[in-house]
Amino acid sequence: MVARRTLLVLGFVGVLAGGGWVYAQQRSASRPANLSAQDYVDIQMLYARYNQGSDFSDTAMWMSIWADDALFKPGNQPMTGTKELAEFRASRNAAAAKGGGQRRHQNSSIVLTPTPEGANGRAYFTLLDTSAKQPVIASAGYYDDTFVKSNKGWVIKSRILHFDPPPSAGQRSQ
């Protein structure tokens, strides 16, 4: 009788311990990991490489920041994968070479949030046209980004641009 009771208690304790372990594994898998200081630096460098790759028509630099199956949506025409991204960058570089103006990208207020898959980011952008004597804001808005770690390190899995509406004529003079 005592042996039977001991086995029942041990079995019950084993079930509780196993259930607790399974619960803890599921809970930790759904909780985002913390980002290290190096992760923050590496992800912020993606913003810089995007900007400089665009501004200096450096296709290799610009392409190095993307996941192979990345989604890029700078307007109403989303692009997916390295082939479409490379074609987009080539067309932008060609336009710049034909006198499309000198442009400079700026980012600010970068906020990174860890996720189970990597990180999400949001940052303001301002695109300056610096081809005239006085720089002019060509566009502004913010990025919604998803970052993942790959064999290349951190890369952009998706970037969606949200453009601010242009000011009305009355707002420009204020």
C-alpha positions, 0 to 999 in steps of 0.5 A, spaced: 500 500 500 505 504 501 509 503 495 503 504 491 501 510 494 509 512 493 508 511 486 502 515 485 505 521 488 512 520 484 507 519 478 503 525 480 510 530 481 513 527 474 506 529 471 506 536 474 514 537 473 513 535 465 507 540 464 511 545 468 517 544 463 512 544 457 509 550 459 515 554 460 518 552 453 512 554 450 512 561 454 519 562 452 518 561 445 513 566 444 516 571 448 521 576 444 528 575 446 532 581 448 536 585 443 543 586 445 547 592 444 551 589 438 544 587 435 542 595 436 548 597 433 548 592 427 540 594 425 542 601 426 547 600 421 542 597 416 539 604 416 545 607 414 547 602 409 540 603 406 541 611 406 548 611 403 547 605 398 541 609 395 545 616 396 551 614 392 548 609 387 552 603 391 547 597 389 552 592 392 551 596 399 544 597 398 543 590 396 547 587 402 541 589 407 536 585 405 533 578 406 533 574 400 525 574 400 525 581 403 518 585 401 520 592 400 514 597 399 515 604 397 509 606 395 503 602 391 507 597 388 511 592 393 517 588 390 519 581 393 526 578 393 533 580 390 531 580 383 526 585 383 530 589 389 536 589 384 531 591 378 528 597 382 535 599 385 538 599 378 532 604 375 533 609 381 541 609 379 539 610 372 535 616 374 540 619 378 545 618 373 541 622 368 540 628 372 535 626 377 538 631 382 542 629 388 539 626 394 540 625 401 536 620 406 536 622 413 533 617 419 531 619 426 527 617 432 529 609 431 525 605 435 527 597 435 522 592 439 524 585 440 520 579 437 520 572 437 523 572 430 528 578 430 526 585 431 521 590 429 523 597 427 520 604 426 524 610 424 522 617 421 525 619 414 526 625 410 529 625 403 532 632 402 534 634 394 540 637 395 541 639 388 540 646 388 543 652 393 538 651 398 536 643 400 529 642 399 525 636 403 523 632 397 519 627 401 518 625 409 514 619 412 516 613 416 519 606 415 515 600 418 521 594 418 522 587 420 529 585 421 531 577 422 538 574 423 541 570 417 547 567 415 549 575 413 547 577 420 541 582 421 537 583 414 531 587 413 525 582 412 520 587 410 520 595 409 514 599 408 514 606 407 509 611 409 509 618 406 507 624 409 502 628 405 504 634 402 503 640 405 497 644 402 499 651 399 496 655 406 501 650 410 507 652 406 507 659 408 506 658 415 
